[in-house]
């Protein structure tokens, strides 16, 4: 395998890993808020966090491109005060991937949190434990299957994402060119052999992740 091929694959997995780790903390926080608190904008937060599920990736990518562009207020602010350019950069890919994959991790974690028996949580509070302790020692341990499912699904989604990363990252080798974009580029160049290599690796990896998720769900069913 040549260097560019390996570099593109490694960048794809790096993007998925970094995005998934950051998403894990974000989604645990959001799932807790949506499952155990009540506030005036709760339904709006739920709606916004679910939007990437139904929004066409090209539409989401376009608006992120507009927002991140140095020609607009947000992008100009980041570049001026933090020397951070999100368009056509790995950092931009990470942020875009987090937004695009958020509901794929949030949904199973939120469902798992909501399924934790309320008497366990109330018992923890009765014993004088705080909310943070209860989250770490009661809610998260009883939501392991949902959390693991969210990690697997969001990781797989980030690996296979095309529209958003295409709009934000483009085709810069070693920085933004990931495997899903490389498949398109090689097909466009009529290089079918290399396109097949990228596509086959993504296919096998996606199948392995889904098979792992299937095994997790089977294990959960046996424990019921």
KOLTORGU-100405 format. One record per residue: residue number from 1; residue in one letter; x, y, z of N, C-alpha, C in turn. Coordinates in steps of 0.2 Angstrom, whole numbers, plus 5000, padded with zeros to 4 digits. Layout:
KOLTORGU-100405
PT, NUM, a, X, Y, Z, X, Y, Z, X, Y, Z $
...
END
This chain:
KOLTORGU-100405
PT, 1, x, 5004, 4994, 5000, 5000, 5000, 5000, 5004, 5006, 5000 $
PT, 2, x, 5003, 5011, 4996, 5007, 5017, 4996, 5005, 5022, 5002 $
PT, 3, x, 5009, 5027, 5002, 5009, 5031, 5008, 5002, 5035, 5008 $
PT, 4, x, 5000, 5038, 5003, 4994, 5042, 5002, 4988, 5038, 5004 $
PT, 5, x, 4988, 5032, 5002, 4982, 5027, 5004, 4982, 5026, 5011 $
PT, 6, x, 4987, 5025, 5015, 4988, 5024, 5022, 4986, 5030, 5026 $
PT, 7, x, 4989, 5035, 5023, 4988, 5042, 5026, 4981, 5044, 5026 $
PT, 8, x, 4977, 5043, 5021, 4970, 5044, 5020, 4966, 5040, 5025 $
PT, 9, x, 4967, 5033, 5025, 4964, 5029, 5030, 4965, 5031, 5037 $
PT, 10, x, 4971, 5033, 5039, 4973, 5034, 5046, 4970, 5041, 5048 $
PT, 11, x, 4969, 5046, 5043, 4966, 5052, 5044, 4958, 5051, 5046 $
PT, 12, x, 4955, 5046, 5042, 4948, 5045, 5043, 4947, 5042, 5050 $
PT, 13, x, 4951, 5037, 5052, 4950, 5034, 5059, 4952, 5040, 5064 $
PT, 14, x, 4957, 5044, 5063, 4959, 5049, 5068, 4953, 5054, 5069 $
PT, 15, x, 4950, 5056, 5063, 4944, 5060, 5063, 4938, 5057, 5067 $
PT, 16, x, 4937, 5051, 5066, 4931, 5047, 5069, 4933, 5046, 5077 $
PT, 17, x, 4939, 5045, 5078, 4941, 5044, 5085, 4940, 5051, 5089 $
PT, 18, x, 4943, 5056, 5087, 4943, 5062, 5090, 4936, 5065, 5091 $
PT, 19, x, 4932, 5064, 5086, 4925, 5067, 5086, 4921, 5063, 5091 $
PT, 20, x, 4922, 5056, 5091, 4918, 5052, 5095, 4920, 5053, 5103 $
PT, 21, x, 4926, 5054, 5104, 4928, 5055, 5111, 4925, 5062, 5114 $
PT, 22, x, 4925, 5067, 5110, 4922, 5074, 5111, 4915, 5073, 5112 $
PT, 23, x, 4912, 5069, 5107, 4905, 5068, 5107, 4902, 5065, 5113 $
PT, 24, x, 4906, 5060, 5116, 4904, 5056, 5122, 4903, 5061, 5128 $
PT, 25, x, 4907, 5065, 5129, 4906, 5070, 5135, 4900, 5075, 5133 $
PT, 26, x, 4900, 5077, 5127, 4894, 5082, 5126, 4888, 5078, 5126 $
PT, 27, x, 4887, 5072, 5124, 4881, 5068, 5124, 4879, 5066, 5131 $
PT, 28, x, 4884, 5064, 5135, 4882, 5062, 5142, 4879, 5068, 5145 $
PT, 29, x, 4882, 5074, 5144, 4879, 5080, 5147, 4872, 5082, 5145 $
PT, 30, x, 4871, 5082, 5138, 4865, 5083, 5135, 4860, 5078, 5137 $
PT, 31, x, 4862, 5072, 5137, 4857, 5066, 5139, 4854, 5067, 5146 $
PT, 32, x, 4859, 5069, 5150, 4857, 5070, 5157, 4852, 5076, 5158 $
PT, 33, x, 4853, 5082, 5154, 4849, 5087, 5154, 4842, 5086, 5151 $
PT, 34, x, 4842, 5082, 5146, 4836, 5080, 5142, 4832, 5075, 5146 $
PT, 35, x, 4835, 5071, 5150, 4832, 5065, 5153, 4829, 5067, 5161 $
PT, 36, x, 4833, 5072, 5164, 4832, 5073, 5171, 4830, 5080, 5173 $
PT, 37, x, 4830, 5084, 5168, 4829, 5091, 5170, 4823, 5094, 5166 $
PT, 38, x, 4820, 5099, 5169, 4814, 5103, 5165, 4816, 5110, 5165 $
PT, 39, x, 4816, 5113, 5159, 4817, 5120, 5158, 4813, 5122, 5152 $
PT, 40, x, 4813, 5129, 5151, 4808, 5131, 5146, 4810, 5129, 5138 $
PT, 41, x, 4817, 5129, 5137, 4819, 5127, 5130, 4821, 5120, 5129 $
PT, 42, x, 4819, 5116, 5134, 4820, 5109, 5133, 4818, 5106, 5126 $
PT, 43, x, 4812, 5107, 5124, 4809, 5104, 5118, 4813, 5107, 5112 $
PT, 44, x, 4815, 5113, 5112, 4819, 5116, 5107, 4826, 5113, 5107 $
PT, 45, x, 4829, 5112, 5112, 4836, 5109, 5112, 4835, 5102, 5109 $
PT, 46, x, 4830, 5098, 5111, 4829, 5091, 5108, 4828, 5092, 5101 $
PT, 47, x, 4824, 5096, 5099, 4823, 5097, 5091, 4829, 5099, 5088 $
PT, 48, x, 4833, 5104, 5090, 4839, 5106, 5087, 4844, 5100, 5087 $
PT, 49, x, 4845, 5096, 5092, 4850, 5091, 5092, 4848, 5085, 5088 $
PT, 50, x, 4842, 5085, 5086, 4839, 5079, 5081, 4840, 5081, 5074 $
PT, 51, x, 4840, 5088, 5073, 4840, 5090, 5066, 4845, 5086, 5061 $
PT, 52, x, 4851, 5085, 5063, 4856, 5081, 5058, 4853, 5075, 5056 $
PT, 53, x, 4848, 5072, 5059, 4845, 5065, 5057, 4841, 5066, 5051 $
PT, 54, x, 4838, 5072, 5050, 4834, 5073, 5044, 4836, 5078, 5039 $
PT, 55, x, 4841, 5082, 5041, 4844, 5087, 5037, 4848, 5084, 5032 $
PT, 56, x, 4848, 5085, 5025, 4852, 5083, 5020, 4859, 5085, 5022 $
PT, 57, x, 4864, 5080, 5022, 4871, 5082, 5023, 4874, 5088, 5019 $
PT, 58, x, 4872, 5089, 5013, 4874, 5094, 5009, 4872, 5101, 5012 $
PT, 59, x, 4865, 5101, 5014, 4863, 5107, 5017, 4866, 5109, 5023 $
PT, 60, x, 4867, 5104, 5028, 4871, 5105, 5034, 4878, 5108, 5033 $
PT, 61, x, 4881, 5104, 5028, 4888, 5106, 5026, 4888, 5113, 5023 $
PT, 62, x, 4883, 5115, 5019, 4883, 5122, 5016, 4883, 5127, 5022 $
PT, 63, x, 4878, 5126, 5026, 4877, 5131, 5031, 4883, 5132, 5036 $
PT, 64, x, 4887, 5126, 5037, 4893, 5126, 5041, 4898, 5129, 5038 $
PT, 65, x, 4899, 5128, 5031, 4904, 5132, 5027, 4903, 5139, 5027 $
PT, 66, x, 4897, 5141, 5027, 4895, 5149, 5027, 4897, 5151, 5034 $
PT, 67, x, 4895, 5148, 5039, 4897, 5150, 5046, 4904, 5150, 5048 $
PT, 68, x, 4908, 5145, 5045, 4915, 5144, 5047, 4919, 5149, 5042 $
PT, 69, x, 4917, 5151, 5037, 4921, 5155, 5032, 4923, 5162, 5035 $
PT, 70, x, 4929, 5163, 5034, 4932, 5170, 5037, 4929, 5176, 5034 $
PT, 71, x, 4925, 5175, 5029, 4921, 5181, 5026, 4915, 5182, 5030 $
PT, 72, x, 4913, 5178, 5035, 4907, 5179, 5039, 4910, 5180, 5046 $
PT, 73, x, 4905, 5183, 5050, 4907, 5185, 5057, 4910, 5180, 5061 $
PT, 74, x, 4907, 5174, 5062, 4909, 5169, 5066, 4916, 5167, 5064 $
PT, 75, x, 4917, 5165, 5058, 4924, 5163, 5055, 4929, 5168, 5056 $
PT, 76, x, 4927, 5175, 5055, 4932, 5180, 5055, 4934, 5181, 5062 $
PT, 77, x, 4929, 5180, 5067, 4931, 5181, 5074, 4936, 5176, 5076 $
PT, 78, x, 4935, 5169, 5074, 4939, 5164, 5076, 4946, 5165, 5073 $
PT, 79, x, 4946, 5167, 5067, 4953, 5168, 5064, 4957, 5174, 5067 $
PT, 80, x, 4953, 5180, 5069, 4956, 5186, 5071, 4959, 5185, 5078 $
PT, 81, x, 4955, 5182, 5083, 4956, 5182, 5090, 4959, 5175, 5092 $
PT, 82, x, 4958, 5170, 5088, 4961, 5163, 5090, 4966, 5160, 5085 $
PT, 83, x, 4967, 5164, 5079, 4971, 5161, 5074, 4968, 5154, 5072 $
PT, 84, x, 4962, 5153, 5071, 4959, 5147, 5070, 4955, 5147, 5064 $
PT, 85, x, 4956, 5144, 5058, 4952, 5144, 5052, 4949, 5137, 5052 $
PT, 86, x, 4943, 5136, 5052, 4939, 5130, 5052, 4938, 5127, 5045 $
PT, 87, x, 4938, 5132, 5040, 4936, 5130, 5033, 4943, 5126, 5030 $
PT, 88, x, 4942, 5120, 5027, 4947, 5117, 5024, 4953, 5115, 5029 $
PT, 89, x, 4951, 5113, 5035, 4956, 5111, 5040, 4953, 5105, 5044 $
PT, 90, x, 4958, 5102, 5048, 4956, 5096, 5051, 4951, 5098, 5057 $
PT, 91, x, 4953, 5104, 5060, 4949, 5106, 5066, 4942, 5107, 5064 $
PT, 92, x, 4941, 5110, 5058, 4934, 5111, 5055, 4931, 5105, 5054 $
PT, 93, x, 4934, 5100, 5051, 4931, 5093, 5050, 4929, 5090, 5057 $
PT, 94, x, 4933, 5091, 5062, 4931, 5088, 5069, 4924, 5091, 5071 $
PT, 95, x, 4924, 5098, 5071, 4918, 5102, 5073, 4912, 5100, 5069 $
PT, 96, x, 4913, 5099, 5062, 4907, 5098, 5058, 4905, 5090, 5059 $
PT, 97, x, 4910, 5086, 5060, 4908, 5079, 5062, 4904, 5078, 5068 $
PT, 98, x, 4906, 5082, 5073, 4903, 5082, 5080, 4895, 5084, 5079 $
PT, 99, x, 4894, 5089, 5075, 4888, 5092, 5074, 4883, 5087, 5070 $
PT, 100, x, 4887, 5084, 5065, 4883, 5079, 5060, 4881, 5073, 5064 $
PT, 101, x, 4886, 5070, 5068, 4885, 5064, 5072, 4882, 5064, 5079 $
PT, 102, x, 4880, 5070, 5081, 4878, 5071, 5088, 4872, 5067, 5089 $
PT, 103, x, 4866, 5067, 5085, 4860, 5063, 5087, 4862, 5056, 5087 $
PT, 104, x, 4867, 5053, 5083, 4868, 5046, 5082, 4871, 5043, 5089 $
PT, 105, x, 4874, 5048, 5093, 4876, 5046, 5100, 4871, 5048, 5105 $
PT, 106, x, 4868, 5054, 5104, 4864, 5056, 5109, 4858, 5052, 5110 $
PT, 107, x, 4855, 5050, 5105, 4848, 5046, 5105, 4849, 5039, 5109 $
PT, 108, x, 4854, 5035, 5108, 4854, 5029, 5112, 4856, 5030, 5120 $
PT, 109, x, 4860, 5036, 5121, 4862, 5037, 5128, 4856, 5040, 5131 $
PT, 110, x, 4853, 5044, 5128, 4847, 5047, 5131, 4842, 5042, 5133 $
PT, 111, x, 4841, 5037, 5128, 4836, 5032, 5129, 4838, 5027, 5135 $
PT, 112, x, 4845, 5026, 5136, 4847, 5022, 5141, 4847, 5026, 5148 $
PT, 113, x, 4848, 5032, 5148, 4847, 5036, 5154, 4840, 5036, 5156 $
PT, 114, x, 4835, 5037, 5152, 4828, 5037, 5154, 4826, 5031, 5156 $
PT, 115, x, 4829, 5025, 5154, 4827, 5018, 5157, 4830, 5016, 5163 $
PT, 116, x, 4834, 5020, 5166, 4837, 5019, 5173, 4832, 5019, 5178 $
PT, 117, x, 4831, 5014, 5182, 4825, 5014, 5187, 4826, 5021, 5191 $
PT, 118, x, 4820, 5024, 5192, 4820, 5030, 5196, 4821, 5029, 5203 $
PT, 119, x, 4819, 5023, 5206, 4821, 5022, 5213, 4828, 5021, 5215 $
PT, 120, x, 4832, 5019, 5210, 4839, 5019, 5211, 4842, 5026, 5212 $
PT, 121, x, 4840, 5031, 5207, 4842, 5038, 5208, 4839, 5041, 5214 $
PT, 122, x, 4833, 5040, 5216, 4830, 5043, 5222, 4834, 5040, 5228 $
PT, 123, x, 4836, 5034, 5228, 4839, 5031, 5234, 4846, 5034, 5234 $
PT, 124, x, 4849, 5036, 5229, 4856, 5039, 5229, 4855, 5046, 5232 $
PT, 125, x, 4850, 5050, 5230, 4849, 5056, 5233, 4847, 5056, 5241 $
PT, 126, x, 4843, 5051, 5242, 4841, 5050, 5249, 4847, 5049, 5254 $
PT, 127, x, 4852, 5045, 5251, 4858, 5044, 5255, 4863, 5050, 5255 $
PT, 128, x, 4861, 5055, 5252, 4865, 5061, 5253, 4870, 5062, 5247 $
PT, 129, x, 4869, 5058, 5242, 4874, 5059, 5236, 4871, 5064, 5232 $
PT, 130, x, 4876, 5068, 5229, 4875, 5073, 5224, 4873, 5071, 5217 $
PT, 131, x, 4871, 5076, 5213, 4869, 5074, 5206, 4875, 5071, 5202 $
PT, 132, x, 4881, 5074, 5203, 4887, 5072, 5199, 4889, 5065, 5201 $
PT, 133, x, 4889, 5063, 5208, 4890, 5057, 5210, 4885, 5052, 5208 $
PT, 134, x, 4879, 5054, 5208, 4874, 5049, 5205, 4874, 5048, 5198 $
PT, 135, x, 4876, 5053, 5194, 4878, 5052, 5187, 4883, 5047, 5186 $
PT, 136, x, 4889, 5048, 5190, 4895, 5044, 5189, 4894, 5036, 5191 $
PT, 137, x, 4890, 5036, 5197, 4890, 5029, 5200, 4884, 5025, 5199 $
PT, 138, x, 4878, 5029, 5197, 4872, 5026, 5196, 4870, 5026, 5189 $
PT, 139, x, 4869, 5032, 5186, 4866, 5032, 5180, 4871, 5029, 5174 $
PT, 140, x, 4877, 5031, 5174, 4881, 5029, 5169, 4882, 5021, 5169 $
PT, 141, x, 4884, 5018, 5175, 4885, 5011, 5175, 4879, 5007, 5173 $
PT, 142, x, 4873, 5010, 5174, 4867, 5007, 5172, 4865, 5008, 5165 $
PT, 143, x, 4869, 5012, 5161, 4868, 5014, 5154, 4873, 5012, 5150 $
PT, 144, x, 4877, 5007, 5152, 4883, 5005, 5148, 4882, 5003, 5141 $
PT, 145, x, 4876, 4999, 5140, 4875, 4997, 5134, 4873, 5002, 5129 $
PT, 146, x, 4869, 5007, 5131, 4867, 5013, 5127, 4873, 5017, 5125 $
PT, 147, x, 4877, 5018, 5130, 4883, 5022, 5129, 4887, 5019, 5124 $
PT, 148, x, 4888, 5012, 5124, 4893, 5009, 5120, 4889, 5009, 5113 $
PT, 149, x, 4883, 5008, 5112, 4879, 5008, 5106, 4880, 5015, 5103 $
PT, 150, x, 4880, 5020, 5107, 4881, 5027, 5104, 4888, 5028, 5101 $
PT, 151, x, 4893, 5026, 5105, 4900, 5026, 5103, 4901, 5023, 5096 $
PT, 152, x, 4898, 5017, 5095, 4899, 5013, 5089, 4895, 5016, 5083 $
PT, 153, x, 4889, 5018, 5084, 4885, 5021, 5079, 4888, 5027, 5077 $
PT, 154, x, 4890, 5032, 5081, 4893, 5038, 5079, 4900, 5038, 5076 $
PT, 155, x, 4904, 5033, 5079, 4910, 5032, 5075, 4909, 5029, 5068 $
PT, 156, x, 4905, 5025, 5067, 4903, 5022, 5060, 4901, 5028, 5056 $
PT, 157, x, 4896, 5032, 5059, 4893, 5037, 5055, 4899, 5042, 5053 $
PT, 158, x, 4903, 5044, 5057, 4909, 5049, 5055, 4913, 5046, 5050 $
PT, 159, x, 4915, 5039, 5051, 4919, 5036, 5046, 4916, 5037, 5039 $
PT, 160, x, 4909, 5036, 5038, 4906, 5036, 5032, 4903, 5042, 5030 $
PT, 161, x, 4904, 5047, 5034, 4901, 5054, 5032, 4904, 5057, 5025 $
PT, 162, x, 4900, 5059, 5021, 4902, 5062, 5015, 4901, 5069, 5014 $
PT, 163, x, 4894, 5071, 5014, 4892, 5078, 5012, 4895, 5083, 5016 $
PT, 164, x, 4895, 5082, 5023, 4897, 5088, 5027, 4905, 5088, 5027 $
PT, 165, x, 4908, 5083, 5027, 4916, 5083, 5026, 4918, 5086, 5020 $
PT, 166, x, 4914, 5084, 5014, 4916, 5087, 5008, 4915, 5094, 5007 $
PT, 167, x, 4910, 5097, 5010, 4909, 5104, 5010, 4914, 5108, 5014 $
PT, 168, x, 4916, 5105, 5020, 4920, 5109, 5025, 4927, 5108, 5023 $
PT, 169, x, 4929, 5101, 5022, 4936, 5100, 5021, 4939, 5100, 5014 $
PT, 170, x, 4935, 5098, 5009, 4938, 5097, 5003, 4942, 5091, 5002 $
PT, 171, x, 4948, 5092, 4998, 4952, 5086, 4996, 4959, 5087, 4998 $
PT, 172, x, 4961, 5090, 5003, 4968, 5092, 5005, 4971, 5085, 5008 $
PT, 173, x, 4976, 5083, 5004, 4979, 5076, 5006, 4983, 5078, 5013 $
PT, 174, x, 4982, 5073, 5017, 4986, 5073, 5024, 4982, 5078, 5029 $
PT, 175, x, 4977, 5081, 5027, 4974, 5086, 5032, 4966, 5085, 5032 $
PT, 176, x, 4963, 5085, 5026, 4956, 5084, 5026, 4953, 5079, 5021 $
PT, 177, x, 4958, 5076, 5017, 4956, 5070, 5013, 4955, 5064, 5017 $
PT, 178, x, 4948, 5062, 5018, 4947, 5056, 5021, 4944, 5051, 5016 $
PT, 179, x, 4943, 5044, 5019, 4942, 5039, 5014, 4936, 5040, 5010 $
PT, 180, x, 4930, 5042, 5013, 4924, 5043, 5010, 4925, 5048, 5004 $
PT, 181, x, 4929, 5053, 5005, 4930, 5058, 4999, 4934, 5055, 4994 $
PT, 182, x, 4939, 5051, 4996, 4944, 5048, 4992, 4941, 5043, 4987 $
PT, 183, x, 4935, 5039, 4989, 4932, 5035, 4985, 4929, 5039, 4979 $
PT, 184, x, 4926, 5045, 4981, 4923, 5049, 4975, 4928, 5052, 4971 $
PT, 185, x, 4934, 5054, 4974, 4939, 5057, 4969, 4942, 5052, 4965 $
PT, 186, x, 4943, 5046, 4967, 4946, 5040, 4963, 4941, 5038, 4957 $
PT, 187, x, 4935, 5038, 4959, 4929, 5036, 4954, 4929, 5042, 4949 $
PT, 188, x, 4930, 5048, 4951, 4930, 5054, 4946, 4936, 5053, 4942 $
PT, 189, x, 4941, 5051, 4944, 4948, 5050, 4940, 4948, 5044, 4936 $
PT, 190, x, 4942, 5040, 4937, 4942, 5033, 4933, 4947, 5028, 4936 $
PT, 191, x, 4949, 5029, 4942, 4954, 5025, 4945, 4950, 5020, 4950 $
PT, 192, x, 4947, 5015, 4946, 4942, 5010, 4950, 4945, 5006, 4955 $
PT, 193, x, 4951, 5004, 4953, 4955, 4999, 4958, 4956, 5002, 4965 $
PT, 194, x, 4958, 5008, 4965, 4960, 5012, 4971, 4953, 5013, 4975 $
PT, 195, x, 4948, 5015, 4971, 4942, 5017, 4974, 4939, 5011, 4977 $
PT, 196, x, 4940, 5005, 4974, 4937, 4999, 4977, 4941, 4997, 4983 $
PT, 197, x, 4947, 4998, 4984, 4951, 4997, 4990, 4948, 5001, 4995 $
PT, 198, x, 4947, 5008, 4994, 4944, 5012, 4999, 4937, 5010, 5001 $
PT, 199, x, 4933, 5008, 4996, 4926, 5006, 4998, 4926, 5000, 5001 $
PT, 200, x, 4930, 4995, 4999, 4930, 4988, 5003, 4932, 4989, 5010 $
PT, 201, x, 4937, 4993, 5011, 4939, 4993, 5018, 4934, 4997, 5022 $
PT, 202, x, 4931, 5002, 5020, 4925, 5005, 5023, 4919, 5000, 5024 $
PT, 203, x, 4918, 4996, 5019, 4912, 4991, 5020, 4914, 4986, 5025 $
PT, 204, x, 4920, 4983, 5025, 4922, 4978, 5030, 4921, 4981, 5037 $
PT, 205, x, 4924, 4987, 5038, 4924, 4990, 5044, 4917, 4992, 5047 $
PT, 206, x, 4913, 4995, 5042, 4906, 4996, 5044, 4902, 4990, 5046 $
PT, 207, x, 4903, 4984, 5042, 4900, 4978, 5044, 4902, 4976, 5051 $
PT, 208, x, 4909, 4976, 5052, 4912, 4974, 5059, 4909, 4978, 5065 $
PT, 209, x, 4908, 4984, 5064, 4905, 4988, 5069, 4897, 4987, 5070 $
PT, 210, x, 4894, 4986, 5065, 4887, 4984, 5065, 4886, 4977, 5068 $
PT, 211, x, 4890, 4972, 5067, 4890, 4966, 5070, 4892, 4966, 5077 $
PT, 212, x, 4896, 4970, 5079, 4898, 4971, 5086, 4892, 4974, 5090 $
PT, 213, x, 4888, 4979, 5087, 4882, 4982, 5089, 4877, 4976, 5090 $
PT, 214, x, 4876, 4972, 5085, 4871, 4966, 5085, 4873, 4962, 5091 $
PT, 215, x, 4879, 4960, 5092, 4881, 4956, 5098, 4879, 4959, 5105 $
PT, 216, x, 4880, 4966, 5105, 4879, 4969, 5111, 4871, 4969, 5113 $
PT, 217, x, 4867, 4970, 5107, 4860, 4970, 5108, 4858, 4963, 5110 $
PT, 218, x, 4861, 4958, 5107, 4859, 4951, 5109, 4861, 4949, 5116 $
PT, 219, x, 4866, 4952, 5118, 4868, 4951, 5125, 4863, 4954, 5130 $
PT, 220, x, 4861, 4960, 5128, 4856, 4964, 5132, 4850, 4960, 5132 $
PT, 221, x, 4847, 4957, 5127, 4841, 4953, 5127, 4842, 4947, 5132 $
PT, 222, x, 4847, 4944, 5132, 4848, 4938, 5136, 4848, 4940, 5144 $
PT, 223, x, 4850, 4946, 5145, 4850, 4948, 5152, 4843, 4950, 5155 $
PT, 224, x, 4839, 4951, 5150, 4832, 4954, 5152, 4828, 4948, 5155 $
END
